[in-house]
C-alpha cells in the first residue's frame, strides 16, 4: 500500500502544480484566480516545515532541482510529482459559481465501451461538480467551466471523444433554471 503524503507536501505539490495550471490556462482571469489561491496557500505554510518537506519531496523523487545559468536552482515537478499533484487537484476540483451569464455549458461524449471505466469516471466527476445529466452522455451546467472540462478531458485522456459547447437557448430553459436555482 502506498504511503500517504502529508498535507504540507500535498500543498507544496499543488503550489508547484499551479505554475503548470497557469501554463495551460488561456484566460487572464483564470491566471489571477490561480495566483490568488496560490498566495493564500503559501502564506499558511510554516517556513521551517516547508524546508523539511522540500527535502523530503526531493528524496522521494517527486521534485527535481534544475540549476540555472546564474547559479540559482529551480524546483520542478518530476513526472511522479505531476501525477500526484494532478490526483490531488482532481480530488479537490470545484467550479466557481459566479453570476450566471444566461448561457448553458454543454458537455457531450461518445466514449467506446472498451474504455467504459474512464467514461463512468468522467460521468461521476461531472455529477459531483454539479452538472445536470440531460441524457446518458449529455451534461449541462450554467457557469463558466471550460478550463475544468479541458483538465478532465486530459486527465482521462478522452480528447477525441468529448465535445464542449455553449448554448444561448434551450427548450427546457425554465426547468434547468429551477434545477440550478437560478430563478
N, C-alpha and C positions, 0 to 999 in steps of 0.2 A: 504494500500500500504506500503511495507517495506521501512524503512528509508535507504537512501543511506549511504555508508561508505565513509569517507573522503579518498582522495588519499594517505595520510600518513598511515592511517590504512590499506589500501589496500597493500601498500608497506611492512608494518610490517607483515601482514599475509603471503605475498609472501616470505619474508625473512624466516619466520618460516617454511613455506612450503618447502623451499629449502633443509632443513635438511631431510625432508621426501623424496624429489626427489632424493637426494644422496643415500638414502637407497634403493630405487627402481632401481637405475641405476647400471648396471654391468660394464660399461665402465669407465676406469680411465680418458680417455679424456673427457667424459661427466661430470665426477666429477669436473674436472678442469674448464670446461665452467660454471658450476653451481656456483662454488665458486667465479670465476672471476666476474660473473654478480652480485652475492651477495655482493661482496666487493664494486663495483661501486654504487649499490643501497644504501648500508649502509653509504657511505661517503656523499651522498646527503641529508641525513636526519638531520634536526635540532635537537640537543640533548634535548633541553627544550620541544619542541613539542613532541618529542618521548616519554618522561616521561609521559606527559599528555595523549597521545594516548594509551600507555600501560595500564595506569589506567582505561581509558575508555573501552579498549578491555576486561580487566578483569571484569569490571562491566557488560559488555554486554554478558558475558559468552562465548566469542569466544576463550579465552585462559584460561588456568588453571595454578596455581602455584603449583609446587611439591617441597616439602622440601627434600633436600639431607641429607645423614647421617652426613656430615661435617657441617651442619647448614646453608649452602647456599641454594638458591632457583633456580629452573629451570622453565622457562616458556615453556609450551607445548600447542599445539593447541588442543582445545576441539573438539568434533565431529562437532559441529556447525561451528567452525572456519575452520576446514578442508574442509568442504563443500563450504564455502565462498571462501577460497583460491583456491580450485580446479576450481571453477567457474571463478575466475579472471584469473588463469593460462590458462584455456581453451580459454577464450576470447582473450588473448594476444599471444597464441601459434604461433610460427613461426618455420620453419625448416631452419637451416643454409645450405646454398648452397656453400659447399666447392668445391674444384676441383673435377670434375667428375672422378670416378674410372673406368668407362666403363661398369658398371653393372646397371641393372634395378631393382628397388624395386617394387614388385607386391603385391597389397592388393586385396584379393578375399573374397567375402562374400555371404552367402546364409541365409538371415535373414527372419524368418517367418512373414507372413502377420500380425499376431496378435501384433507384436511389430514394425510395419512399421514406427512409429514416430522416433524410435531410428535408424532404417535403413536409413530413409531420412535425419536425423540429421548427421549421420556418412557420408553419401554421400556428403552433403553440406559442411561439415568441410573438407573433403578430397579435394574437389574442391577449397575451399578458401585457402588451404595450397599449392595449385599449382599442385596437382595431375591431370593427364590426364585420362579421362574416356575411356578405351578401349571398354568396354561393360557396360551394365547396372550395374553390380555388380563386375566389374574388373577395378582397377585403377593402374596406373603405375607412377613411379617417379624416377628420376636418382640419387638422393642423399641419403645418409645415413639417415634413419628416424625410425629405429626400436623402440627406446625409445618413440618417439612421438606416433607411432602406438599402442604400448603397453598401453600408457596412455589413448588414445582414446577408445581402446577396454575395458579397465577397467572402464573408465568414463561412457560409455554407457552400461556397463555390458553385453558385447557381445562376451566374450572369446570363447564360443563353436561354434560361427557362422562365425568367421573371421579367415582367414589364411593370413600369410605374407611370402613372399619368395623373393629370389634374383635370377635374371636371368643373365646368361652370354651373351646369344644371344636371339634375337627375330627377326622374319622375316621382320618386318616393322621398323627395327632399324633406317634407314635413315630418314623415315618420323617422327619418335619420336625425333630424334636429331634436326630436323628442328623445331618441336613444342617447344622444350625446349631450342632452340637457342644454341645448343652445336656444331654447325658447322659454 
